[in-house]
Amino acid sequence: MQTIVQKGEFHESNNHTVAFAKQQKVWLLLILVAIYSPNSFAQTKVKIGDLYYVLSGSYASVSNIGFEDIPGDSYYTNNSYTIPSTVNNDGLEYTVNEIGILAFGPLNSYRSSSKGSTTKSVTMPSTIKYIRDNAFYKCENITSIVIPASVESLGSGSFSGCNTLRETIYLPQTAPIGWMAAGKTYVPDKKSYSNPSYSINYANVIEMISFDQTEFYYTGKVPTTTWHNNMEGYTASLNMPSLKGEAGEHELWIPVTFTKADESFTANVVYRYTVKPAKLTVKVANASREYGEENPDFNVSYFGFVNGESKSVITTNPTVSTTAIETSDVGDYPITINGGNAANYELVYEPGVLTVTKAPLSARVNDATKLYGAQNPAFTIEYYGLKNNETTPAWITQPTFQTDATKSSNVGQYTVKAINAVPVNYIMGEIATGTLTITSAPLTIKANDAVRQYYSEEPNFTYTCNGFVNGDNENILSSTPTLSTTATRSSNVGTYEIKISGASSENYSISYVNGTLTITPRTLIASVGNYERLYNEENPAFEIVYDGFMGNDDVNTLSTKPVTKTVATKTSDVGTYKIDVTGGSAVNYSFNYISGTLTINKAEQKISWEQDLSELKVGDQVELKAVASSGLPITYSMDYNSAAEIYSAGNKSYLDCKAGGSFLIRAVQSGNKNYYSSPRASNTIIISGSNPPSDPVLTIKQADNGSVKVQVSKGSVYTFTFAPSNGWKVHSVTFNNTDVTSQLSGDGKFTTPAITSNSTLYVVYEQGNSSVNTAKASDVKVQVTSDGIKIVDATIGEIISVYTTGGLLQHSAKAYSQVVDIPLTNHEVYIVKVGTKTMKLNY
């Protein structure tokens, strides 16, 4: 196998790709790289006869002359070449199917100085499929070329530079890909050869054969035509086949043999012709029917059949229709015809007309009724002969109704006419008359309701008429109504019927509605006066006074007598209480209650003390038994002495006899919200026995610090410093039942006066947040006394509560005055709460 290396080109041949390298004015020897498809073969370039071929597989491609790098121009120099359809090499036959790249042009084709080929003619076999790029480049002596029918494509510039090519003949029925036009270009089908890829030498594309007639009308016979040859210098020979006479588009490919001297070739030329269908007139006859009837059957006729043909050639019968339906109005409607089909015929339709005529109709005015005073009703007509389920015809002119009756016409009968009626779809004569009957109008006369009080004169009864028309009023009544009731002046409270009757009128039908007389109760005032009594007395008898009885009525006519009520009882606190009056009932009266007041005043009290205290001895413990008439607890007091001491245990008070002596003891009840304070009662205490020691005892009591008794020198003075625990401060200091809080110094120190007898120092602590032991007088004082504690400057109404340190309530009282005494048991620590203040003390 011989491998050929070409210079400066890139081309494709038989699915083989050959790469060429090009560099201006430099020739390089490159290695030819062939990329084969799975069925590709190695290439061999050989010379067979006058031509060079590239052999590949079973095909041969006409190639240029060069075998190697030959400088200068290299091309075929013979005048004429006839390319065989096959060639043989080494005992193998190859089909020549391609004119290769630059096959007949100069090898160094891109040099501007390259010479043109001397080839004058090339005859190609019917095996050629491809004419490659620049295949006939610069073949300046070729004047005519025939492209075989087998050619499928022409490469780019395949005939570029063929300056004398004046005749190009294409034998393929369909234009090859990339075809070009040069000079007179003869083609078998100008429709296919409509857009050349390029043109040279004043190209003019000419169809080889022209047929003189391309349109015929169907006659039932075979059409004929003439033709003429368009190829100059050639003789054309063809046998015209028999043409088809059926209507439609037809295409025939006819072989034509062209000869000129010794040259001869055959081409299939196209003949396209049209057989137009013959005109066939289809006509529908006019028809008529009456309004409301079904459409009749329409008659169809045909005109224009040729060559003895008849309706048997109709393949689809035409459809006849009209817009008119049973309900269509009177008038003319087109009868259309379409949709038919006949072989070789064009159907021309002539429509008809359907005339819808009026139907007969008779009618009468319907009788009607109305009430007196009403507008005339909308009169109606009953028809006889309506079509299409109509209830009334359509009108050109609607009927006009006439009657003598008006809105104000009296009760009676009146004739009603209908005139000037012209229906759209019917012929109608005179309309029969009807009757309008006017009936009496309804009139309701109602007795108006009335109201009066018990034991009053009857009012004047009135009535109301509802239903008058035409501006009528009570004056139209031929007789007026009468009103009455069974109620009398003394009739009880309740409702009584007001009856009405007796009216009449010509144009009204009267109905009655009775009214109602309502007798309402009189107002009876029941009042109670104002009363007073002392605390702990029974309530007085409350008297009810009445105002408003009528006639001979009195308290005995009441169904239920009212009663007085008050929440105050014998033990109710001093104050003012409302006296209500309630519970009364009466047939003819409604009650208006006026309340009174009961004022309870404080009561006086006194003390009874029959106890003999004149024969007591030192060491005696005697219960003090004074009694207040109010039952309230007694408070005892006596001047300071060292012989006796008053103390409380539970609810009782005791006298502790410590030394001999004689002195007075007093009893008093200070009163509360219901009692005034009692007068004081006195008693004489006489204690016989030894005298107390000469040195007094000082008892110190301060809450959690307990109670301490100390023997002190008579007449001595002592200073104490109080240091409350965290969260507490000094509230008050009491020395021998005297408040000495104001005597505390700023650092919480207190100096006693000279002690000459047994003395007691009480310290009360108040819950607070003071880090300095500073005593400060509180707005509320809690002072310790020999009987308990005394609350001073209390707010009236405030609650005072005394608890043990374990949380048990020992005493609770409401402040009814600014000074409140509370008895306590000795030797206990107590928590005292006054309003929001909390104190702690030891008693």
WOZICOR-V439220 format. One record per residue. N is the residue number from 1. SS is DSSP state (@ for helix, = for strand, . for the rest). PSI is psi in whole degrees, 0 to 359 (* if undefined). Layout:
n=N ss=SS psi=PSI
n=N ss=SS psi=PSI
//
This chain:
n=1 ss=. psi=136
n=2 ss=. psi=130
n=3 ss=. psi=131
n=4 ss=. psi=133
n=5 ss=. psi=120
n=6 ss=. psi=165
n=7 ss=. psi=138
n=8 ss=. psi=27
n=9 ss=. psi=159
n=10 ss=. psi=119
n=11 ss== psi=163
n=12 ss== psi=135
n=13 ss== psi=121
n=14 ss=. psi=50
n=15 ss=. psi=11
n=16 ss== psi=137
n=17 ss== psi=123
n=18 ss== psi=129
n=19 ss=. psi=136
n=20 ss=. psi=141
n=21 ss=. psi=139
n=22 ss=. psi=133
n=23 ss== psi=129
n=24 ss=. psi=127
n=25 ss=. psi=15
n=26 ss== psi=125
n=27 ss=. psi=129
n=28 ss=. psi=140
n=29 ss=. psi=113
n=30 ss=. psi=158
n=31 ss=. psi=123
n=32 ss=. psi=122
n=33 ss=. psi=117
n=34 ss== psi=126
n=35 ss== psi=112
n=36 ss=. psi=147
n=37 ss=. psi=170
n=38 ss=. psi=336
n=39 ss=. psi=8
n=40 ss=. psi=161
n=41 ss=. psi=164
n=42 ss=. psi=150
n=43 ss== psi=144
n=44 ss== psi=132
n=45 ss== psi=124
n=46 ss== psi=161
n=47 ss== psi=126
n=48 ss== psi=117
n=49 ss=. psi=229
n=50 ss=. psi=358
n=51 ss== psi=157
n=52 ss== psi=145
n=53 ss== psi=148
n=54 ss== psi=119
n=55 ss== psi=133
n=56 ss== psi=120
n=57 ss=. psi=238
n=58 ss=. psi=13
n=59 ss== psi=155
n=60 ss== psi=137
n=61 ss== psi=125
n=62 ss== psi=127
n=63 ss== psi=176
n=64 ss=. psi=182
n=65 ss=. psi=331
n=66 ss=. psi=134
n=67 ss=. psi=335
n=68 ss=. psi=189
n=69 ss=. psi=97
n=70 ss=. psi=116
n=71 ss=. psi=157
n=72 ss=. psi=195
n=73 ss=. psi=147
n=74 ss=. psi=117
n=75 ss=. psi=172
n=76 ss=. psi=141
n=77 ss=. psi=355
n=78 ss=. psi=161
n=79 ss=. psi=319
n=80 ss== psi=145
n=81 ss== psi=136
n=82 ss== psi=116
n=83 ss=. psi=126
n=84 ss=. psi=163
n=85 ss=. psi=336
n=86 ss== psi=156
n=87 ss== psi=157
n=88 ss== psi=140
n=89 ss== psi=127
n=90 ss=. psi=40
n=91 ss=. psi=4
n=92 ss== psi=144
n=93 ss== psi=136
n=94 ss== psi=137
n=95 ss== psi=127
n=96 ss== psi=109
n=97 ss== psi=7
n=98 ss== psi=141
n=99 ss== psi=112
n=100 ss=. psi=176
n=101 ss=. psi=129
n=102 ss=. psi=32
n=103 ss=. psi=315
n=104 ss=. psi=5
n=105 ss=. psi=176
n=106 ss=. psi=142
n=107 ss=. psi=316
n=108 ss=. psi=65
n=109 ss=. psi=340
n=110 ss=. psi=2
n=111 ss=. psi=131
n=112 ss=. psi=339
n=113 ss=. psi=2
n=114 ss=. psi=145
n=115 ss=. psi=156
n=116 ss=. psi=162
n=117 ss== psi=150
n=118 ss=. psi=0
n=119 ss=. psi=134
n=120 ss=. psi=328
n=121 ss== psi=147
n=122 ss== psi=124
n=123 ss== psi=124
n=124 ss=. psi=142
n=125 ss=. psi=171
n=126 ss=. psi=5
n=127 ss=. psi=351
n=128 ss=. psi=126
n=129 ss=. psi=329
n=130 ss== psi=132
n=131 ss== psi=110
n=132 ss=. psi=177
n=133 ss=. psi=133
n=134 ss=. psi=27
n=135 ss=. psi=323
n=136 ss=. psi=33
n=137 ss=. psi=129
n=138 ss=. psi=30
n=139 ss== psi=80
n=140 ss=. psi=351
n=141 ss=. psi=356
n=142 ss=. psi=125
n=143 ss=. psi=336
n=144 ss== psi=146
n=145 ss== psi=141
n=146 ss== psi=122
n=147 ss== psi=115
n=148 ss=. psi=161
n=149 ss=. psi=343
n=150 ss=. psi=347
n=151 ss=. psi=130
n=152 ss=. psi=333
n=153 ss== psi=152
n=154 ss== psi=133
n=155 ss=. psi=174
n=156 ss=. psi=130
n=157 ss=. psi=28
n=158 ss=. psi=331
n=159 ss=. psi=23
n=160 ss=. psi=137
n=161 ss=. psi=2
n=162 ss=. psi=80
n=163 ss=. psi=342
n=164 ss=. psi=6
n=165 ss=. psi=106
n=166 ss=. psi=353
n=167 ss== psi=123
n=168 ss== psi=128
n=169 ss== psi=121
n=170 ss== psi=125
n=171 ss=. psi=341
n=172 ss=. psi=140
n=173 ss=. psi=326
n=174 ss=. psi=136
n=175 ss=. psi=130
n=176 ss=. psi=159
n=177 ss== psi=133
n=178 ss=. psi=23
n=179 ss=. psi=151
n=180 ss== psi=161
n=181 ss== psi=132
n=182 ss== psi=121
n=183 ss== psi=219
n=184 ss== psi=113
n=185 ss== psi=111
n=186 ss== psi=130
n=187 ss== psi=152
n=188 ss=. psi=340
n=189 ss=. psi=102
n=190 ss=. psi=335
n=191 ss=. psi=319
n=192 ss=. psi=324
n=193 ss=. psi=65
n=194 ss=. psi=338
n=195 ss=. psi=90
n=196 ss=. psi=153
n=197 ss=. psi=329
n=198 ss== psi=163
n=199 ss== psi=146
n=200 ss== psi=162
n=201 ss== psi=48
n=202 ss== psi=56
n=203 ss== psi=143
n=204 ss== psi=116
n=205 ss== psi=125
n=206 ss== psi=134
n=207 ss== psi=137
n=208 ss=. psi=313
n=209 ss== psi=136
n=210 ss== psi=137
n=211 ss== psi=133
n=212 ss=. psi=332
n=213 ss=. psi=126
n=214 ss=. psi=356
n=215 ss== psi=136
n=216 ss== psi=161
n=217 ss== psi=144
n=218 ss=. psi=128
n=219 ss=. psi=357
n=220 ss=. psi=359
n=221 ss=. psi=166
n=222 ss=. psi=129
n=223 ss=. psi=159
n=224 ss=. psi=160
n=225 ss=. psi=166
n=226 ss=. psi=168
n=227 ss== psi=168
n=228 ss== psi=155
n=229 ss== psi=132
n=230 ss=. psi=356
n=231 ss=. psi=113
n=232 ss=. psi=133
n=233 ss=. psi=355
n=234 ss=. psi=147
n=235 ss== psi=130
n=236 ss== psi=139
n=237 ss== psi=125
n=238 ss=. psi=153
n=239 ss=. psi=110
n=240 ss=. psi=118
n=241 ss=. psi=167
n=242 ss=. psi=131
n=243 ss=. psi=158
n=244 ss=. psi=135
n=245 ss=. psi=354
n=246 ss=. psi=147
n=247 ss=. psi=138
n=248 ss== psi=182
n=249 ss== psi=132
n=250 ss== psi=147
n=251 ss== psi=124
n=252 ss== psi=136
n=253 ss== psi=119
n=254 ss== psi=125
n=255 ss== psi=131
n=256 ss== psi=132
n=257 ss== psi=125
n=258 ss== psi=133
n=259 ss== psi=144
n=260 ss== psi=109
n=261 ss=. psi=237
n=262 ss=. psi=353
n=263 ss== psi=136
n=264 ss== psi=138
n=265 ss== psi=160
n=266 ss== psi=136
n=267 ss== psi=145
n=268 ss== psi=114
n=269 ss== psi=154
n=270 ss== psi=144
n=271 ss== psi=112
n=272 ss== psi=128
n=273 ss== psi=160
n=274 ss== psi=132
n=275 ss== psi=110
n=276 ss== psi=145
n=277 ss=. psi=151
n=278 ss== psi=151
n=279 ss== psi=130
n=280 ss== psi=114
n=281 ss== psi=128
n=282 ss== psi=118
n=283 ss== psi=135
n=284 ss== psi=136
n=285 ss=. psi=150
n=286 ss=. psi=155
n=287 ss== psi=169
n=288 ss== psi=158
n=289 ss== psi=167
n=290 ss== psi=148
n=291 ss=. psi=135
n=292 ss=. psi=351
n=293 ss=. psi=164
n=294 ss=. psi=154
n=295 ss=. psi=144
n=296 ss=. psi=172
n=297 ss=. psi=135
n=298 ss=. psi=140
n=299 ss=. psi=134
n=300 ss== psi=137
n=301 ss== psi=151
n=302 ss== psi=140
n=303 ss== psi=124
n=304 ss=. psi=9
n=305 ss=. psi=145
n=306 ss=. psi=160
n=307 ss=. psi=34
n=308 ss=. psi=10
n=309 ss=. psi=162
n=310 ss=. psi=192
n=311 ss=@ psi=349
n=312 ss=@ psi=340
n=313 ss=@ psi=355
n=314 ss== psi=116
n=315 ss== psi=329
n=316 ss== psi=119
n=317 ss=. psi=141
n=318 ss=. psi=156
n=319 ss== psi=131
n=320 ss== psi=131
n=321 ss== psi=165
n=322 ss== psi=155
n=323 ss=. psi=346
n=324 ss=. psi=134
n=325 ss=. psi=180
n=326 ss=. psi=326
n=327 ss=. psi=2
n=328 ss=. psi=143
n=329 ss=. psi=164
n=330 ss=. psi=138
n=331 ss== psi=185
n=332 ss== psi=137
n=333 ss== psi=136
n=334 ss== psi=141
n=335 ss== psi=109
n=336 ss== psi=153
n=337 ss== psi=133
n=338 ss== psi=177
n=339 ss=. psi=1
n=340 ss=. psi=164
n=341 ss== psi=136
n=342 ss== psi=135
n=343 ss=. psi=130
n=344 ss=. psi=12
n=345 ss== psi=144
n=346 ss== psi=117
n=347 ss== psi=125
n=348 ss== psi=123
n=349 ss== psi=137
n=350 ss== psi=107
n=351 ss=. psi=163
n=352 ss== psi=189
n=353 ss== psi=132
n=354 ss== psi=123
n=355 ss== psi=121
n=356 ss== psi=119
n=357 ss== psi=163
n=358 ss=. psi=147
n=359 ss== psi=153
n=360 ss== psi=147
n=361 ss== psi=137
n=362 ss== psi=162
n=363 ss== psi=161
n=364 ss== psi=152
n=365 ss== psi=131
n=366 ss=. psi=141
n=367 ss=. psi=151
n=368 ss== psi=162
n=369 ss== psi=144
n=370 ss== psi=161
n=371 ss== psi=151
n=372 ss=. psi=133
n=373 ss=. psi=352
n=374 ss=. psi=158
n=375 ss=. psi=152
n=376 ss=. psi=143
n=377 ss=. psi=169
n=378 ss=. psi=111
n=379 ss=. psi=147
n=380 ss=. psi=165
n=381 ss== psi=140
n=382 ss== psi=128
n=383 ss== psi=151
n=384 ss== psi=108
n=385 ss=. psi=11
n=386 ss=. psi=145
n=387 ss=. psi=167
n=388 ss=. psi=34
n=389 ss=. psi=25
n=390 ss=. psi=149
n=391 ss=. psi=341
n=392 ss=. psi=148
n=393 ss=. psi=162
n=394 ss=. psi=147
n=395 ss== psi=139
n=396 ss== psi=312
n=397 ss== psi=120
n=398 ss=. psi=152
n=399 ss=. psi=148
n=400 ss== psi=130
n=401 ss== psi=140
n=402 ss== psi=136
n=403 ss== psi=153
n=404 ss=. psi=346
n=405 ss=. psi=136
n=406 ss=. psi=183
n=407 ss=. psi=326
n=408 ss=. psi=6
n=409 ss=. psi=146
n=410 ss=. psi=167
n=411 ss=. psi=133
n=412 ss== psi=194
n=413 ss== psi=142
n=414 ss== psi=143
n=415 ss== psi=142
n=416 ss== psi=124
n=417 ss== psi=155
n=418 ss== psi=122
n=419 ss== psi=168
n=420 ss=. psi=26
n=421 ss=. psi=125
n=422 ss== psi=102
n=423 ss== psi=159
n=424 ss=. psi=315
n=425 ss=. psi=10
n=426 ss== psi=154
n=427 ss== psi=115
n=428 ss== psi=134
n=429 ss=. psi=205
n=430 ss=. psi=140
n=431 ss=. psi=129
n=432 ss== psi=146
n=433 ss=. psi=162
n=434 ss== psi=183
n=435 ss== psi=133
n=436 ss== psi=120
n=437 ss== psi=124
n=438 ss== psi=119
n=439 ss== psi=162
n=440 ss=. psi=143
n=441 ss== psi=147
n=442 ss== psi=137
n=443 ss== psi=123
n=444 ss== psi=126
n=445 ss== psi=120
n=446 ss== psi=132
n=447 ss== psi=126
n=448 ss=. psi=140
n=449 ss=. psi=150
n=450 ss== psi=157
n=451 ss== psi=138
n=452 ss== psi=163
n=453 ss== psi=158
n=454 ss=. psi=138
n=455 ss=. psi=42
n=456 ss=. psi=162
n=457 ss=. psi=152
n=458 ss=. psi=141
n=459 ss=. psi=169
n=460 ss=. psi=119
n=461 ss=. psi=142
n=462 ss=. psi=170
n=463 ss== psi=165
n=464 ss== psi=133
n=465 ss== psi=133
n=466 ss== psi=114
n=467 ss=. psi=358
n=468 ss=. psi=142
n=469 ss=. psi=172
n=470 ss=. psi=27
n=471 ss=. psi=11
n=472 ss=. psi=157
n=473 ss=. psi=196
n=474 ss=@ psi=340
n=475 ss=@ psi=343
n=476 ss=@ psi=345
n=477 ss=. psi=130
n=478 ss=. psi=337
n=479 ss== psi=140
n=480 ss=. psi=158
n=481 ss=. psi=160
n=482 ss== psi=137
n=483 ss== psi=141
n=484 ss== psi=161
n=485 ss=. psi=157
n=486 ss=. psi=352
n=487 ss=. psi=145
n=488 ss=. psi=178
n=489 ss=. psi=323
n=490 ss=. psi=8
n=491 ss=. psi=144
n=492 ss=. psi=164
n=493 ss=. psi=138
n=494 ss== psi=193
n=495 ss== psi=143
n=496 ss== psi=140
n=497 ss== psi=136
n=498 ss== psi=109
n=499 ss== psi=145
n=500 ss== psi=140
n=501 ss== psi=173
n=502 ss=. psi=5
n=503 ss=. psi=159
n=504 ss== psi=155
n=505 ss=. psi=148
n=506 ss=. psi=317
n=507 ss=. psi=9
n=508 ss== psi=144
n=509 ss== psi=113
n=510 ss== psi=134
n=511 ss== psi=157
n=512 ss== psi=148
n=513 ss== psi=116
n=514 ss=. psi=155
n=515 ss== psi=184
n=516 ss== psi=128
n=517 ss== psi=122
n=518 ss== psi=120
n=519 ss== psi=119
n=520 ss== psi=155
n=521 ss=. psi=155
n=522 ss== psi=158
n=523 ss== psi=127
n=524 ss== psi=121
n=525 ss== psi=126
n=526 ss== psi=115
n=527 ss== psi=157
n=528 ss== psi=143
n=529 ss=. psi=191
n=530 ss=. psi=143
n=531 ss== psi=158
n=532 ss== psi=153
n=533 ss== psi=168
n=534 ss== psi=157
n=535 ss=. psi=140
n=536 ss=. psi=15
n=537 ss=. psi=159
n=538 ss=. psi=151
n=539 ss=. psi=144
n=540 ss=. psi=170
n=541 ss=. psi=126
n=542 ss=. psi=133
n=543 ss=. psi=134
n=544 ss== psi=132
n=545 ss== psi=134
n=546 ss== psi=147
n=547 ss== psi=119
n=548 ss=. psi=5
n=549 ss=. psi=142
n=550 ss=. psi=147
n=551 ss=. psi=230
n=552 ss=. psi=12
n=553 ss=. psi=146
n=554 ss=. psi=192
n=555 ss=@ psi=337
n=556 ss=@ psi=346
n=557 ss=@ psi=355
n=558 ss=. psi=139
n=559 ss=. psi=316
n=560 ss== psi=126
n=561 ss=. psi=140
n=562 ss=. psi=160
n=563 ss== psi=161
n=564 ss== psi=148
n=565 ss== psi=146
n=566 ss=. psi=150
n=567 ss=. psi=348
n=568 ss=. psi=132
n=569 ss=. psi=181
n=570 ss=. psi=324
n=571 ss=. psi=8
n=572 ss=. psi=145
n=573 ss=. psi=160
n=574 ss=. psi=137
n=575 ss== psi=190
n=576 ss== psi=133
n=577 ss== psi=142
n=578 ss== psi=138
n=579 ss== psi=110
n=580 ss== psi=150
n=581 ss== psi=124
n=582 ss== psi=170
n=583 ss=. psi=3
n=584 ss=. psi=152
n=585 ss== psi=148
n=586 ss=. psi=149
n=587 ss=. psi=318
n=588 ss=. psi=11
n=589 ss== psi=147
n=590 ss== psi=141
n=591 ss== psi=140
n=592 ss== psi=109
n=593 ss== psi=134
n=594 ss== psi=118
n=595 ss=. psi=159
n=596 ss== psi=187
n=597 ss== psi=147
n=598 ss== psi=120
n=599 ss== psi=123
n=600 ss== psi=120
n=601 ss== psi=162
n=602 ss=. psi=147
n=603 ss== psi=154
n=604 ss=. psi=155
n=605 ss=. psi=158
n=606 ss=. psi=164
n=607 ss== psi=132
n=608 ss== psi=125
n=609 ss=. psi=91
n=610 ss=. psi=9
n=611 ss=. psi=137
n=612 ss=. psi=115
n=613 ss=. psi=25
n=614 ss=. psi=353
n=615 ss=. psi=51
n=616 ss== psi=157
n=617 ss== psi=156
n=618 ss=. psi=131
n=619 ss=. psi=346
n=620 ss=. psi=144
n=621 ss== psi=109
n=622 ss== psi=129
n=623 ss== psi=133
n=624 ss=. psi=128
n=625 ss=. psi=36
n=626 ss=. psi=145
n=627 ss== psi=129
n=628 ss== psi=142
n=629 ss=. psi=337
n=630 ss=. psi=345
n=631 ss=. psi=2
n=632 ss=. psi=158
n=633 ss=. psi=148
n=634 ss=. psi=143
n=635 ss== psi=128
n=636 ss== psi=147
n=637 ss== psi=157
n=638 ss== psi=160
n=639 ss=. psi=157
n=640 ss=. psi=133
n=641 ss=. psi=166
n=642 ss=. psi=6
n=643 ss=. psi=329
n=644 ss== psi=159
n=645 ss== psi=138
n=646 ss== psi=131
n=647 ss== psi=165
n=648 ss== psi=145
n=649 ss== psi=112
n=650 ss=. psi=230
n=651 ss=. psi=8
n=652 ss== psi=154
n=653 ss== psi=144
n=654 ss== psi=155
n=655 ss== psi=124
n=656 ss== psi=111
n=657 ss== psi=114
n=658 ss=. psi=333
n=659 ss=. psi=164
n=660 ss=. psi=148
n=661 ss== psi=173
n=662 ss== psi=130
n=663 ss== psi=169
n=664 ss== psi=148
n=665 ss== psi=139
n=666 ss== psi=148
n=667 ss== psi=138
n=668 ss== psi=148
n=669 ss=. psi=118
n=670 ss=. psi=1
n=671 ss=. psi=172
n=672 ss=. psi=204
n=673 ss=. psi=339
n=674 ss=. psi=347
n=675 ss== psi=143
n=676 ss=. psi=161
n=677 ss=. psi=142
n=678 ss=. psi=158
n=679 ss=. psi=151
n=680 ss=. psi=144
n=681 ss== psi=137
n=682 ss== psi=155
n=683 ss== psi=151
n=684 ss== psi=129
n=685 ss== psi=127
n=686 ss== psi=118
n=687 ss== psi=125
n=688 ss== psi=144
n=689 ss=. psi=184
n=690 ss=. psi=156
n=691 ss=. psi=159
n=692 ss=. psi=161
n=693 ss=. psi=159
n=694 ss=. psi=326
n=695 ss=. psi=130
n=696 ss=. psi=168
n=697 ss== psi=132
n=698 ss== psi=120
n=699 ss== psi=126
n=700 ss== psi=123
n=701 ss== psi=119
n=702 ss=. psi=82
n=703 ss=@ psi=235
n=704 ss=@ psi=344
n=705 ss=@ psi=356
n=706 ss=. psi=197
n=707 ss== psi=132
n=708 ss== psi=129
n=709 ss== psi=130
n=710 ss== psi=130
n=711 ss== psi=122
n=712 ss=. psi=160
n=713 ss=. psi=136
n=714 ss=. psi=129
n=715 ss=. psi=359
n=716 ss== psi=162
n=717 ss=. psi=137
n=718 ss=. psi=145
n=719 ss== psi=130
n=720 ss== psi=142
n=721 ss== psi=124
n=722 ss=. psi=126
n=723 ss=. psi=90
n=724 ss=. psi=153
n=725 ss=. psi=166
n=726 ss=. psi=131
n=727 ss=. psi=357
n=728 ss== psi=156
n=729 ss== psi=162
n=730 ss== psi=127
n=731 ss== psi=307
n=732 ss== psi=157
n=733 ss== psi=129
n=734 ss== psi=129
n=735 ss== psi=115
n=736 ss=. psi=54
n=737 ss=. psi=16
n=738 ss== psi=132
n=739 ss== psi=117
n=740 ss=. psi=23
n=741 ss=@ psi=321
n=742 ss=@ psi=345
n=743 ss=@ psi=355
n=744 ss=. psi=139
n=745 ss=. psi=173
n=746 ss=. psi=335
n=747 ss=. psi=20
n=748 ss=. psi=27
n=749 ss== psi=146
n=750 ss== psi=133
n=751 ss== psi=125
n=752 ss=. psi=156
n=753 ss=. psi=175
n=754 ss=. psi=127
n=755 ss== psi=118
n=756 ss=. psi=346
n=757 ss=. psi=175
n=758 ss=. psi=131
n=759 ss== psi=158
n=760 ss== psi=132
n=761 ss== psi=116
n=762 ss== psi=135
n=763 ss== psi=124
n=764 ss== psi=132
n=765 ss== psi=146
n=766 ss== psi=138
n=767 ss== psi=127
n=768 ss=. psi=193
n=769 ss=. psi=69
n=770 ss=. psi=126
n=771 ss=. psi=353
n=772 ss=. psi=134
n=773 ss=. psi=68
n=774 ss=. psi=123
n=775 ss=. psi=137
n=776 ss=. psi=131
n=777 ss=. psi=129
n=778 ss=. psi=161
n=779 ss=. psi=339
n=780 ss=. psi=127
n=781 ss== psi=137
n=782 ss== psi=111
n=783 ss== psi=141
n=784 ss== psi=132
n=785 ss=. psi=177
n=786 ss=. psi=340
n=787 ss=. psi=349
n=788 ss== psi=233
n=789 ss== psi=156
n=790 ss== psi=126
n=791 ss== psi=123
n=792 ss== psi=142
n=793 ss=. psi=37
n=794 ss=. psi=152
n=795 ss=. psi=126
n=796 ss=. psi=134
n=797 ss=. psi=347
n=798 ss=. psi=148
n=799 ss== psi=130
n=800 ss== psi=123
n=801 ss== psi=139
n=802 ss== psi=126
n=803 ss== psi=154
n=804 ss== psi=168
n=805 ss=. psi=343
n=806 ss=. psi=359
n=807 ss=. psi=8
n=808 ss=. psi=131
n=809 ss== psi=124
n=810 ss== psi=328
n=811 ss== psi=141
n=812 ss== psi=132
n=813 ss== psi=152
n=814 ss== psi=135
n=815 ss=. psi=113
n=816 ss=. psi=356
n=817 ss=. psi=175
n=818 ss=. psi=345
n=819 ss== psi=124
n=820 ss== psi=125
n=821 ss== psi=134
n=822 ss== psi=118
n=823 ss== psi=144
n=824 ss=. psi=159
n=825 ss== psi=140
n=826 ss=. psi=162
n=827 ss=. psi=39
n=828 ss=. psi=152
n=829 ss== psi=129
n=830 ss== psi=150
n=831 ss== psi=124
n=832 ss== psi=128
n=833 ss== psi=123
n=834 ss== psi=105
n=835 ss=. psi=241
n=836 ss=. psi=1
n=837 ss== psi=144
n=838 ss== psi=125
n=839 ss== psi=158
n=840 ss== psi=135
n=841 ss== psi=165
n=842 ss== psi=124
n=843 ss=. psi=*
//
